[in-house]
Amino acid sequence: MKKLILNILALILWTSSFAQEKTAFQIAAPWSEVYDVRSDIAIVYGVNDAGGHFEERVKGWRDKGYQVHFMTGVAWGQYQDYFLGHYDGKNHLDEGQVNRNGDTIWHGKNVPYIVPSAGFIAYLKTHLKRAIDAGVTAIHLEEPEFWARAGYSEAFKKEWKKHYGFDWMPQHESPNATWLSSKLKYQLYYNALKECFAFVKEYSKKQGKEVACYVPTHSLLNYSAWSIVSPEASLASIKDVDGYIAQVWTGTSREPVYFNGVNRERVFENAFLEYGSMISMIQPTGKKIFLLTDPIEDRSRTWDDYKRNYQATFTAKLLYPSVADYEVMPWPDRIYRGRFPVENSNERQPISPDYATQMQVMVNALNTMPISTNKVSGSQGIGVLVSNSMMFQRFPTHEGYEDPQLSNFYGMAMPLLKRGVPVEIVHMENLTHENALKDIRVLIMSYSNMKPLSETYHKALADWVKQGGILVYYGRDNDPYQRVNDWWNTKGKKYKAPSEDLFHKLGLSHENHFSGQFIKIGKGMVCVKRQDPKELVMLAGGDQEYIALVKEAYEKYAGNAELILKNHFTVQRGAYIIAAVMDEYDEQSLKIKGPVIDLFNPMLPVLDTKEVAPGEQAFLLNLNMIRSDAPQVLASASRIYEETTTKNSYSFIAKSPSNTINALRIKLPRKPTSVSALKGAEVLNLITNAWDARSQTLLLRLPNYSEGVKITLAW
């Protein structure tokens, strides 16, 4: 009985700890007051990173009140002891990924991108064991990445022979060789993660605890654009995978894409689709996902560029109200201590006080950001189908068939998104889940840029259509990958293209499915349009007929209301209003009625109306939605602790990185007669102390300290 009680208590403690794991950041460096962000979780990076001292770094962050996770790379990392022979006496540099020219693809000095051999996986387990022994509550194995241009090393050839049973084929020689090469790269990292996470679960269980397992990874769209192969959505099928971190930030979302014949950066739109792709991977599974944004990025740009695009990506993730777990930033030491270029100057400068304040207001809002059942504004239920195989046919090109900037995907998504339709991403690999298409009424797909990896997906699609779904298929089916040796043309099947199997299952004859007309199938409809989606965005005005066709599908056949075309998105999450206005379709501004607090402004102004121009976004707190009259901090560039309210006073402790400026907008019953700010016994001078009678709020600005500042207000 005693043992049972202890086990129950342990379970309760474990469960309660995870209930608090809502916000996180990743950090290799030891704790410092300068970047003490005050999220729930510090994800300590790398056993060998930051000079080693791993256990000390873990303890340092835990002692400051953080839940501590562990993250390390699965395709690269500070593993020089393994590669240079210090681990087992053998040099392993020959396990790096190698391109056609025989050059190793490097992530850093003596750090190659890895072909994940059995020996490397055994080595990586020693790091995982050490992290578990140090007491972390979760393991993150990030970025399982195999470059499409790689696949020429002896290590890869060995894995090829083991997997396929026949000799390696150079991927540049045929579409079939490229296809086989990509499928193997995909499988190698799937197997590596499956084995590593099985070890984590088994070993942690022996220690009397359960350690969660996550995969921080870029989106399918980004990996496809950058010609990288990764297991992506399939990882959710591994029972030991508890979820993902969606690694989306300016650096991924600024990849130029085509729309209306113009190829340029469209950061907000791309980020919206990237987050949608990531959320789609886990939505039917019920697993957890953290959404990442980064206030800066890896490429050297100006602080103004960082800030503008941070707002765009931040807004994009908040437009998914069903998710409320976030990695608020990677590498806070880089953000707070780094020096970066200044526009039109060779000078490098640290983050400005105003940007630091704004950033801290934003990340602290995430600590209380609610999940919401509200839907983003616009016509719901239109999806675009994607597959992991999008990554398989990006490099090299064959027979002159090109898909510039992933336009065969963006051709289906961007025309709708630009017109304010919140298009959803649907992962083909999840179609076997019962609820994968639950909320989709019109599904748009193409095999011009991907292929189905299993016949079961076609059965799921056909059943969905027959039950009332509306399917729109775009594609000429003339790219060279249509003819690779796979299930649709082997073992008795003789289809020239995988779509023929789908059409057969739908009961479409060759005579009636090339017309571009809607054909009734059971309770649903199918339309086949013999045009590659890239043609819709690479030509100016190329999407007009497409929009008309989707409009017909949605309004006439899907049983929905009017397809609403506009240039903006909005959503309400609790008291928060999130808005984005797009350019290139309608140049009208969006006006949002107040009173609202502008959370993108470090001065936290109270506005009667917020006007959002095309190409801009807004993050607002709607004061009309604050239901309680109790004193409270509405917005702050700090995290708030130990709130105490009496009849005539309100006090709390504010914590945030030292050497930054705190801005707080505080709701009070009346103007305070006294305001004090104490760091220990030291009285701090206030920079701003301004009462706004209309909103009954007080604006305070004062220095931040990681140890905390006690603020007391009396009236």
LODO-488246 format. One line per field, with one value per residue (C-alpha): residue in one letter; x, y, z. Coordinates in nm, 3 decimals, padded with zeros to 5 digits. Each point is the difference from the previous one (the first is absolute). Layout:
r: [A:...]
X: [X:...]
Y: [Y:...]
Z: [Z:...]
//
This chain:
r: [M:K:K:L:I:L:N:I:L:A:L:I:L:W:T:S:S:F:A:Q:E:K:T:A:F:Q:I:A:A:P:W:S:E:V:Y:D:V:R:S:D:I:A:I:V:Y:G:V:N:D:A:G:G:H:F:E:E:R:V:K:G:W:R:D:K:G:Y:Q:V:H:F:M:T:G:V:A:W:G:Q:Y:Q:D:Y:F:L:G:H:Y:D:G:K:N:H:L:D:E:G:Q:V:N:R:N:G:D:T:I:W:H:G:K:N:V:P:Y:I:V:P:S:A:G:F:I:A:Y:L:K:T:H:L:K:R:A:I:D:A:G:V:T:A:I:H:L:E:E:P:E:F:W:A:R:A:G:Y:S:E:A:F:K:K:E:W:K:K:H:Y:G:F:D:W:M:P:Q:H:E:S:P:N:A:T:W:L:S:S:K:L:K:Y:Q:L:Y:Y:N:A:L:K:E:C:F:A:F:V:K:E:Y:S:K:K:Q:G:K:E:V:A:C:Y:V:P:T:H:S:L:L:N:Y:S:A:W:S:I:V:S:P:E:A:S:L:A:S:I:K:D:V:D:G:Y:I:A:Q:V:W:T:G:T:S:R:E:P:V:Y:F:N:G:V:N:R:E:R:V:F:E:N:A:F:L:E:Y:G:S:M:I:S:M:I:Q:P:T:G:K:K:I:F:L:L:T:D:P:I:E:D:R:S:R:T:W:D:D:Y:K:R:N:Y:Q:A:T:F:T:A:K:L:L:Y:P:S:V:A:D:Y:E:V:M:P:W:P:D:R:I:Y:R:G:R:F:P:V:E:N:S:N:E:R:Q:P:I:S:P:D:Y:A:T:Q:M:Q:V:M:V:N:A:L:N:T:M:P:I:S:T:N:K:V:S:G:S:Q:G:I:G:V:L:V:S:N:S:M:M:F:Q:R:F:P:T:H:E:G:Y:E:D:P:Q:L:S:N:F:Y:G:M:A:M:P:L:L:K:R:G:V:P:V:E:I:V:H:M:E:N:L:T:H:E:N:A:L:K:D:I:R:V:L:I:M:S:Y:S:N:M:K:P:L:S:E:T:Y:H:K:A:L:A:D:W:V:K:Q:G:G:I:L:V:Y:Y:G:R:D:N:D:P:Y:Q:R:V:N:D:W:W:N:T:K:G:K:K:Y:K:A:P:S:E:D:L:F:H:K:L:G:L:S:H:E:N:H:F:S:G:Q:F:I:K:I:G:K:G:M:V:C:V:K:R:Q:D:P:K:E:L:V:M:L:A:G:G:D:Q:E:Y:I:A:L:V:K:E:A:Y:E:K:Y:A:G:N:A:E:L:I:L:K:N:H:F:T:V:Q:R:G:A:Y:I:I:A:A:V:M:D:E:Y:D:E:Q:S:L:K:I:K:G:P:V:I:D:L:F:N:P:M:L:P:V:L:D:T:K:E:V:A:P:G:E:Q:A:F:L:L:N:L:N:M:I:R:S:D:A:P:Q:V:L:A:S:A:S:R:I:Y:E:E:T:T:T:K:N:S:Y:S:F:I:A:K:S:P:S:N:T:I:N:A:L:R:I:K:L:P:R:K:P:T:S:V:S:A:L:K:G:A:E:V:L:N:L:I:T:N:A:W:D:A:R:S:Q:T:L:L:L:R:L:P:N:Y:S:E:G:V:K:I:T:L:A:W]
X: [00.000:00.280:00.169:-00.327:-00.052:00.354:-00.052:-00.324:00.170:00.285:-00.250:-00.181:00.325:00.107:-00.337:-00.004:00.348:-00.109:-00.310:00.234:00.202:-00.162:00.286:00.365:00.328:00.312:00.337:00.349:00.151:-00.019:-00.262:00.055:-00.212:00.051:-00.217:-00.216:-00.312:-00.235:-00.177:-00.108:00.272:00.369:00.101:00.370:00.186:00.273:00.214:00.319:-00.126:00.099:00.325:-00.168:-00.088:-00.338:-00.123:00.098:-00.196:-00.308:00.023:00.053:-00.323:-00.198:00.118:-00.154:-00.341:-00.013:-00.119:00.302:-00.005:00.290:00.051:00.266:00.029:-00.069:00.163:00.286:00.139:00.308:00.099:00.367:00.096:-00.189:00.119:00.367:00.037:00.004:-00.319:00.094:00.345:-00.143:-00.028:-00.358:00.023:-00.075:-00.360:-00.073:-00.244:00.185:-00.107:00.061:00.339:00.120:-00.014:-00.127:-00.290:00.106:-00.201:00.316:00.367:00.035:-00.380:-00.144:-00.364:-00.030:-00.108:-00.152:00.188:-00.052:00.327:-00.111:-00.338:00.179:00.219:-00.301:-00.167:00.286:-00.102:-00.366:00.086:00.208:-00.287:-00.250:00.242:00.025:-00.375:-00.144:-00.373:00.012:00.237:-00.001:00.185:-00.001:00.020:00.022:00.140:00.143:00.098:-00.153:00.333:00.170:-00.007:00.343:00.197:00.116:-00.205:-00.316:00.080:00.033:-00.341:-00.147:00.118:-00.128:-00.343:-00.069:00.205:00.164:00.290:-00.019:-00.119:00.125:-00.304:00.083:-00.028:-00.378:-00.321:-00.031:00.344:-00.084:-00.327:00.168:00.276:-00.251:-00.212:00.310:00.109:-00.348:00.000:00.346:-00.102:-00.338:00.177:00.260:-00.262:-00.213:00.296:00.123:-00.341:-00.066:00.324:-00.109:-00.333:00.151:00.293:-00.204:-00.263:00.273:00.087:-00.359:-00.109:-00.131:00.192:-00.188:00.143:-00.030:00.129:00.085:-00.018:-00.050:-00.324:-00.056:-00.024:00.337:00.181:-00.150:00.104:00.353:00.036:00.030:-00.156:-00.145:-00.259:-00.234:-00.363:00.085:00.170:-00.339:-00.068:00.288:-00.163:00.289:-00.019:-00.199:00.002:00.194:00.146:-00.102:00.325:-00.146:00.157:00.102:00.289:-00.234:-00.297:00.191:00.070:-00.131:-00.313:-00.200:-00.332:-00.154:00.315:00.234:00.256:00.075:-00.003:-00.347:00.089:-00.342:-00.173:00.277:00.013:-00.378:00.032:00.307:-00.172:-00.308:00.213:00.157:-00.332:-00.151:00.262:-00.126:-00.364:-00.159:00.241:-00.063:00.373:00.160:00.164:00.196:00.001:00.333:00.075:00.336:00.039:00.308:00.131:00.321:00.056:00.137:-00.273:-00.092:-00.176:-00.292:-00.020:00.011:-00.275:-00.233:00.024:-00.017:-00.338:-00.109:00.098:-00.127:-00.339:-00.013:00.040:-00.262:-00.253:-00.012:-00.208:-00.013:00.370:00.131:00.346:00.301:00.375:00.026:00.352:00.316:00.336:-00.101:00.370:00.043:-00.300:00.092:00.378:00.043:00.091:-00.155:00.015:-00.162:-00.166:00.226:00.293:00.295:-00.064:-00.136:-00.233:-00.169:-00.375:-00.160:-00.171:-00.334:00.018:00.103:-00.298:-00.241:00.136:-00.043:-00.359:-00.068:00.166:-00.155:-00.343:00.062:00.021:-00.374:-00.110:-00.319:-00.107:-00.315:-00.273:-00.037:00.085:00.217:-00.222:-00.085:-00.161:00.085:00.045:00.231:00.314:00.308:00.146:00.373:00.225:00.345:00.089:00.011:00.358:00.086:-00.008:00.163:00.359:00.136:-00.235:-00.063:-00.117:-00.017:-00.301:00.027:-00.206:00.142:-00.033:-00.237:-00.260:-00.199:-00.096:-00.025:-00.210:-00.280:00.043:00.119:-00.287:-00.247:00.211:00.056:-00.378:-00.056:-00.097:00.159:00.103:00.086:00.287:-00.088:00.277:-00.062:00.183:-00.280:-00.288:-00.037:-00.091:-00.375:-00.019:00.259:-00.262:-00.270:-00.016:00.098:-00.273:00.215:00.338:00.244:00.284:00.259:00.256:00.220:00.225:-00.061:-00.108:-00.209:00.222:-00.282:-00.310:-00.194:-00.009:-00.200:-00.254:-00.039:-00.042:-00.252:-00.205:00.000:-00.124:-00.273:-00.118:-00.035:00.347:00.089:00.335:00.179:00.299:00.252:00.280:00.120:00.161:00.293:00.295:00.264:-00.078:-00.339:00.186:00.222:-00.034:-00.246:-00.324:-00.220:00.200:00.133:-00.139:-00.272:-00.087:00.078:-00.105:00.205:-00.055:-00.116:-00.302:-00.140:-00.035:-00.186:-00.229:-00.066:-00.099:-00.232:-00.162:00.115:00.035:00.265:-00.273:-00.142:00.282:00.198:-00.266:00.054:-00.367:-00.140:-00.111:-00.222:00.155:-00.230:-00.102:00.307:00.156:00.331:00.155:00.319:00.182:00.288:00.224:00.302:-00.060:00.327:-00.163:-00.251:00.262:00.294:-00.208:-00.159:-00.375:00.041:-00.223:-00.328:-00.152:00.126:-00.177:-00.320:00.024:00.059:-00.289:-00.226:00.114:-00.056:-00.325:-00.182:00.110:00.141:-00.319:00.173:-00.069:00.167:00.376:00.107:00.287:00.178:00.354:00.023:-00.021:-00.114:-00.059:-00.098:00.178:-00.137:00.060:00.265:-00.069:00.241:-00.018:00.191:-00.065:00.142:00.111:-00.009:-00.375:-00.182:00.186:-00.262:00.101:-00.179:-00.142:-00.048:-00.220:00.140:00.074:00.298:00.356:00.253:00.234:00.239:00.074:00.246:-00.188:-00.319:-00.232:-00.378:-00.161:-00.358:00.061:00.285:00.058:00.196:00.141:00.052:00.313:-00.024:-00.125:-00.143:00.007:-00.254:-00.165:-00.370:-00.084:-00.371:00.077:00.153:-00.293:00.147:00.023:00.278:00.341:00.216:00.298:-00.142:00.329:00.358:00.359:00.049:-00.155:-00.221:00.023:-00.146:-00.294:-00.169:-00.316:-00.155:-00.283:00.237:00.312:00.140:00.351:00.199:00.351:00.115:00.290:00.173:00.356:00.216:00.122:-00.332:-00.294:-00.332:-00.325:-00.324:-00.360:-00.193:-00.376:-00.096:-00.327:00.131:00.313:00.261:00.116:00.331:00.217:00.313:00.250:00.253:00.295:00.056:00.033:00.104:-00.257:-00.008:-00.077:-00.292:00.060:-00.373:-00.300:-00.302:-00.370:-00.257:-00.337:-00.208:00.127:00.066:00.351:00.345:00.311:00.323:00.350:00.298:00.317:-00.036:00.192:00.000:-00.010:-00.326:-00.140:-00.281:-00.254:-00.261:-00.291:-00.230:-00.311]
Y: [00.000:00.241:-00.066:00.061:00.332:00.109:-00.093:00.200:00.300:-00.028:-00.011:00.307:00.190:-00.104:00.098:00.336:00.081:-00.055:00.215:00.293:-00.069:00.256:00.229:-00.081:00.119:-00.191:00.100:-00.148:00.262:-00.009:00.208:00.375:00.285:00.171:-00.256:-00.141:-00.010:-00.150:-00.250:-00.332:-00.212:00.042:-00.248:-00.052:-00.069:-00.257:-00.204:00.135:00.348:00.320:-00.156:-00.309:00.016:-00.144:-00.101:00.340:00.177:-00.215:00.064:00.372:00.041:-00.231:00.194:00.311:-00.162:-00.143:-00.335:-00.131:-00.188:-00.118:00.061:-00.119:-00.053:-00.341:00.084:00.217:00.137:00.052:-00.360:00.048:-00.262:-00.255:00.120:00.045:-00.334:00.108:-00.196:-00.349:00.040:00.010:00.299:00.034:00.297:-00.244:-00.018:00.352:00.077:00.037:00.168:-00.105:00.174:-00.206:00.295:-00.048:00.229:00.178:00.161:00.136:-00.082:-00.377:-00.020:-00.166:-00.065:-00.367:-00.320:-00.146:-00.326:-00.254:00.119:00.363:-00.089:-00.197:00.307:00.234:-00.221:00.080:00.367:-00.088:-00.213:00.281:00.247:-00.235:-00.056:00.378:00.010:00.157:-00.053:-00.015:-00.078:00.192:-00.152:00.276:00.031:-00.349:00.130:-00.180:00.230:-00.090:00.072:-00.256:-00.377:-00.082:-00.111:-00.353:00.008:00.075:-00.264:-00.253:00.097:-00.021:-00.358:-00.096:00.159:-00.090:-00.314:00.121:00.229:00.378:00.210:00.359:00.221:00.241:-00.269:-00.052:00.108:-00.352:00.016:00.341:-00.139:-00.301:00.218:00.241:-00.281:-00.148:00.335:00.037:-00.351:00.029:00.293:-00.151:-00.311:00.205:00.201:-00.305:-00.181:00.299:00.080:-00.365:00.012:00.322:-00.150:-00.329:00.149:00.275:-00.253:-00.200:00.321:00.028:00.284:00.064:00.238:00.160:-00.014:00.281:00.069:00.366:00.023:00.238:-00.020:-00.227:00.314:00.128:-00.331:-00.043:00.353:-00.052:-00.348:-00.191:-00.340:-00.069:-00.243:00.286:-00.114:-00.369:00.060:00.053:-00.371:-00.095:-00.082:00.148:00.340:00.238:00.293:00.261:00.347:00.184:00.170:00.287:00.343:00.283:-00.202:-00.270:00.218:00.258:-00.260:00.175:-00.142:00.080:00.180:00.183:-00.054:00.157:-00.193:00.176:-00.034:-00.033:-00.068:00.013:-00.209:-00.258:-00.021:-00.052:-00.295:-00.138:-00.001:-00.151:-00.277:-00.074:00.003:-00.226:-00.266:-00.043:00.112:-00.344:-00.163:00.214:00.042:00.323:00.269:00.310:00.285:00.182:00.357:00.175:00.377:-00.012:-00.253:-00.164:00.225:00.347:00.257:00.323:00.026:00.161:-00.305:-00.235:00.192:00.027:-00.368:-00.109:00.171:-00.176:-00.351:00.061:00.105:-00.299:-00.250:00.172:-00.037:-00.370:00.024:-00.376:00.007:00.187:-00.148:00.194:00.008:00.374:00.030:-00.199:00.116:00.292:00.061:00.079:00.234:00.193:-00.001:-00.011:00.291:00.020:00.219:00.339:00.119:00.200:-00.036:-00.228:00.045:-00.291:00.074:-00.195:-00.031:00.337:00.060:00.056:-00.322:-00.198:00.142:-00.076:-00.353:-00.063:00.126:-00.247:-00.305:00.065:00.016:-00.355:-00.122:00.059:-00.027:-00.209:-00.276:00.111:-00.172:00.319:-00.036:00.240:00.223:-00.123:-00.292:-00.321:-00.352:00.038:-00.214:-00.068:-00.351:-00.046:-00.302:-00.074:-00.101:00.370:-00.020:-00.293:00.171:00.336:-00.090:-00.079:00.089:-00.250:00.035:00.376:00.002:00.291:00.108:00.345:00.103:-00.288:00.169:-00.318:00.029:00.378:00.012:-00.173:00.185:00.355:00.125:-00.094:00.129:00.336:00.038:-00.062:-00.366:-00.185:-00.298:-00.309:-00.240:-00.371:-00.259:-00.302:-00.217:00.072:-00.099:-00.333:00.183:00.013:00.379:00.106:00.153:00.066:00.376:00.003:00.054:00.085:-00.173:00.112:-00.226:-00.070:-00.268:00.240:00.050:-00.309:-00.363:-00.220:-00.230:-00.248:-00.120:00.032:00.379:-00.036:-00.219:00.262:00.279:-00.197:-00.086:00.365:00.117:-00.262:00.119:00.359:00.150:00.228:-00.085:00.227:-00.154:00.216:-00.147:-00.107:-00.310:00.030:00.049:-00.277:-00.123:-00.128:-00.299:-00.098:-00.361:-00.001:-00.162:00.150:-00.169:-00.319:-00.327:-00.025:00.371:00.171:00.362:00.259:00.250:-00.042:00.222:-00.272:-00.227:00.275:00.066:-00.372:-00.023:00.298:-00.168:00.264:-00.109:00.132:00.171:00.216:00.114:00.231:00.262:00.227:-00.054:-00.119:-00.365:-00.152:-00.291:-00.143:00.295:00.203:00.158:-00.020:00.243:-00.079:00.297:-00.085:00.288:00.002:00.224:00.188:00.159:00.171:00.216:00.024:00.193:00.338:-00.050:-00.375:-00.079:00.158:-00.320:-00.190:00.233:-00.031:-00.380:-00.009:00.245:-00.233:-00.300:00.179:00.182:-00.239:-00.345:00.012:00.129:00.301:00.369:00.253:-00.030:00.322:00.179:00.270:00.113:-00.074:-00.251:00.061:-00.221:00.062:-00.204:00.097:00.375:-00.010:00.110:-00.122:00.147:-00.010:00.197:-00.123:00.202:-00.085:-00.065:00.285:00.306:00.100:00.038:-00.183:00.212:-00.166:00.184:00.053:00.063:-00.230:-00.018:-00.023:-00.283:00.059:00.346:00.002:00.297:-00.211:00.281:-00.019:00.065:00.084:-00.154:-00.205:00.027:-00.285:00.075:-00.260:-00.201:00.062:-00.187:00.087:-00.154:00.170:-00.036:00.083:00.187:-00.067:-00.370:00.050:-00.127:00.032:00.334:-00.134:00.168:-00.185:00.031:00.003:00.006:-00.010:-00.036:-00.232:-00.304:00.071:-00.191:00.017:00.230:00.135:00.212:00.185:00.253:00.286:-00.155:-00.236:-00.143:-00.254:-00.099:00.053:-00.207:00.034:00.015:00.258:00.302:00.034:00.238:-00.121:00.147:-00.091:00.096:-00.061:00.010:00.172:00.117:00.356:00.206:-00.110:00.245:-00.180:-00.223:-00.173:-00.227:-00.190:-00.222:-00.155:00.303:00.230:00.253:00.022:00.315:-00.023:00.101:00.042:00.023:00.099:-00.044:-00.041:00.097:-00.126:-00.355:00.004:-00.125:00.100:-00.008:-00.067:-00.019:-00.092:-00.213:-00.380:-00.236:-00.377:-00.030:00.191:00.343:00.034:00.256:00.132:00.222:00.166:00.219]
Z: [00.000:00.091:-00.333:-00.184:00.177:-00.084:-00.365:-00.011:00.156:-00.249:-00.286:00.131:00.030:-00.348:-00.148:00.176:-00.126:-00.358:00.050:00.044:-00.315:-00.229:-00.105:-00.063:-00.143:-00.103:00.140:00.001:00.232:00.380:00.180:00.001:00.125:-00.337:-00.184:00.280:-00.219:00.265:-00.221:00.150:-00.158:-00.068:-00.270:00.070:-00.321:-00.058:00.238:-00.159:-00.086:00.184:00.119:00.146:00.371:-00.093:00.345:00.142:-00.274:00.066:00.374:-00.054:-00.193:00.229:00.307:-00.155:-00.009:-00.351:-00.120:-00.192:-00.329:-00.214:-00.373:-00.237:-00.374:-00.152:-00.335:00.129:00.326:00.212:-00.043:-00.087:00.260:-00.211:-00.339:00.097:00.179:00.365:00.075:-00.120:-00.156:-00.355:-00.233:-00.122:-00.235:-00.280:00.131:-00.119:-00.281:-00.332:-00.324:-00.360:-00.010:00.296:00.241:00.354:00.094:00.318:00.277:00.163:00.056:00.032:00.018:-00.310:-00.072:00.095:-00.166:00.319:00.041:00.279:00.153:00.004:00.153:00.275:00.065:00.009:00.261:00.240:-00.021:00.056:00.303:00.145:-00.045:00.167:00.286:00.040:00.062:-00.316:-00.056:-00.380:-00.287:-00.329:-00.296:-00.255:-00.374:-00.149:-00.329:-00.299:-00.286:-00.334:-00.169:00.228:-00.045:-00.142:00.307:00.065:00.321:-00.200:-00.261:00.281:00.141:-00.352:-00.047:00.345:-00.063:-00.364:-00.044:-00.321:-00.084:00.035:-00.295:-00.055:00.057:-00.283:-00.266:00.008:00.174:00.139:00.161:00.152:00.133:00.160:00.144:00.158:00.144:00.163:00.148:00.140:00.147:00.156:00.217:00.075:00.131:00.191:00.186:00.067:00.157:00.200:00.145:00.084:00.199:00.177:00.105:00.112:00.192:00.169:00.105:00.175:00.188:00.122:-00.227:-00.345:-00.223:-00.291:-00.354:-00.254:-00.350:-00.071:-00.379:-00.285:-00.194:-00.297:-00.214:00.111:-00.035:-00.345:-00.099:00.133:-00.155:00.328:00.074:00.347:00.143:00.098:00.038:00.027:00.333:00.163:-00.062:00.232:00.333:00.198:-00.174:00.219:-00.241:-00.191:00.015:-00.315:-00.100:-00.198:00.005:-00.230:-00.141:-00.131:-00.088:-00.202:-00.268:-00.315:-00.163:-00.313:-00.008:-00.295:-00.203:00.258:00.206:00.330:00.379:00.151:00.361:00.166:-00.264:-00.008:00.381:00.014:-00.237:00.178:00.340:-00.162:-00.146:00.340:00.189:-00.264:00.082:00.355:-00.013:-00.051:00.247:00.309:00.060:00.119:-00.207:00.100:-00.253:-00.033:-00.100:00.006:00.055:-00.226:-00.251:-00.118:-00.301:00.062:-00.052:00.171:00.333:-00.184:-00.225:00.299:00.180:-00.300:-00.085:00.364:00.022:-00.319:00.115:00.356:-00.136:-00.234:00.284:00.218:-00.282:00.093:00.319:00.063:00.101:00.304:00.070:-00.121:-00.027:00.051:-00.137:-00.071:00.134:00.228:00.069:-00.371:00.004:00.313:-00.041:-00.375:-00.225:-00.343:-00.312:-00.018:-00.319:-00.233:00.237:00.070:00.372:00.202:00.290:00.280:00.026:00.068:00.336:-00.175:-00.202:00.309:00.189:-00.284:-00.035:00.372:-00.007:-00.281:00.157:00.341:-00.160:-00.122:00.361:00.034:-00.365:00.007:-00.230:-00.179:-00.197:-00.205:-00.366:-00.194:-00.215:-00.348:-00.180:00.184:-00.132:-00.302:00.014:-00.210:00.010:00.059:00.044:00.134:-00.355:-00.092:00.127:-00.228:-00.339:00.065:-00.097:-00.249:-00.284:-00.278:-00.359:00.034:00.236:00.245:00.300:00.079:00.365:00.073:-00.220:-00.055:00.367:00.028:-00.315:00.190:00.330:-00.063:-00.223:00.274:00.287:-00.167:-00.028:00.369:-00.017:00.297:-00.208:00.206:-00.061:00.005:00.027:-00.217:00.254:00.248:-00.230:00.175:00.321:00.046:00.043:-00.259:-00.234:00.260:-00.059:-00.370:-00.257:-00.303:-00.040:-00.269:-00.105:-00.268:-00.078:-00.193:00.304:00.214:-00.023:00.231:00.205:00.062:-00.182:00.327:-00.041:-00.322:00.171:00.275:-00.258:-00.205:00.309:00.106:-00.340:-00.011:00.341:-00.123:-00.040:-00.292:-00.163:-00.246:-00.179:-00.189:-00.207:-00.341:00.153:-00.239:00.235:-00.010:00.353:-00.117:-00.146:00.295:00.109:00.286:00.109:-00.278:-00.279:00.167:00.137:-00.260:-00.019:-00.330:00.047:-00.190:00.281:00.363:-00.066:-00.227:00.303:00.187:-00.296:-00.033:00.368:-00.056:-00.300:-00.249:-00.359:-00.236:-00.198:00.275:00.226:-00.226:-00.052:00.301:00.085:00.333:-00.007:00.267:00.189:00.265:00.217:-00.102:-00.307:-00.185:-00.244:-00.193:-00.154:-00.232:00.102:00.232:00.302:-00.058:-00.303:00.230:00.176:-00.235:-00.254:00.076:00.037:-00.038:00.298:-00.118:-00.137:00.305:00.242:-00.203:00.011:00.379:00.042:-00.196:00.204:00.331:-00.071:-00.231:00.110:00.352:00.157:00.149:-00.007:-00.228:-00.054:00.171:-00.173:00.200:00.084:00.373:00.282:00.356:00.302:00.362:00.269:00.338:00.020:-00.274:-00.358:-00.265:-00.350:-00.326:-00.318:-00.328:-00.297:-00.373:-00.011:00.170:00.130:00.260:00.363:00.280:00.285:00.337:00.249:00.349:00.268:-00.056:00.128:-00.283:00.104:-00.293:00.141:00.295:00.150:00.020:-00.113:00.043:-00.340:-00.095:-00.343:-00.138:-00.374:-00.157:-00.345:-00.277:00.069:00.377:00.305:00.342:00.346:00.226:00.338:-00.013:00.319:-00.050:00.051:00.344:00.205:00.347:00.182:00.222:-00.019:-00.251:-00.232:-00.351:-00.188:00.114:-00.120:00.298:00.160:00.299:00.329:00.354:-00.068:00.315:00.005:00.294:00.017:-00.074:-00.152:-00.260:-00.002:-00.201:-00.098:-00.360:-00.139:-00.335:-00.137:00.173:-00.196:-00.181:00.043:00.136:-00.127:00.178:-00.069:00.326:00.060:00.329:00.160:00.014:-00.041:00.255:00.264:00.041:-00.217:00.126:-00.172:00.214:-00.094:00.337:00.223:-00.286:-00.119:-00.381:-00.194:-00.240:-00.361:-00.070:00.236:-00.208:00.086:-00.280:00.145:-00.296:00.026:00.375:-00.066:00.116:-00.219:00.186:-00.147:00.214:-00.006:-00.014:00.227:-00.021:00.380:-00.006:00.073:00.255:-00.117:00.244:-00.101:00.252:-00.038]
//
